[in-house]
Amino acid sequence: MPITHPNYANLDYEEMARAIGLKAKHIPLLIASFLEEAAPLLETIQSAIASKDYGTIQSAAHSIKGSSGNLRFSELYDMSREMELAAKDADASFEYEAYFEAIRKAIDTISA
C-alpha cells in the first residue's frame, strides 16, 4: 500500500452511521474518542521510531488501525496496517517516518 494523503475534513455522519450500524448522533462522540486516543499513540509511535522499538511501533499502529477501521477511515487503516506489519517483521527498510507523517496528517484532518 503506498502512502496516501486522505482528507477526512468533510465527514458525512449519516453515511458513517449507516456503514457502522449506529445513529448519526453517536458519530461525534466516537470521533472525539478516536482523536483523544490517537494523540498519545502518535507520540508513542514517533518515539518508538526514533529508538527503533519495533514492538511498540507494532502495538501502537495496531491500535490506530483497529480504531480507524471501525470508523471506516480506510486509507488510515491501510497505512497503519502496513506500519504494523513492517514493525512485526522488524523491517528496518520500511519508511516508518514517512508513513507516520501521512498517518498524523490524515488524523489532523479529522474533527469531532
Secondary structure, 3 states (H helix, E strand, C coil): CCCCCCCCCCCCHHHHHHHHCCCHHHHHHHHHHHHHHHHHHHHHHHHHHHHCCHHHHHHHHHHHHHHHHHCCCHHHHHHHHHHHHHHHCCCCCCCHHHHHHHHHHHHHCCCC
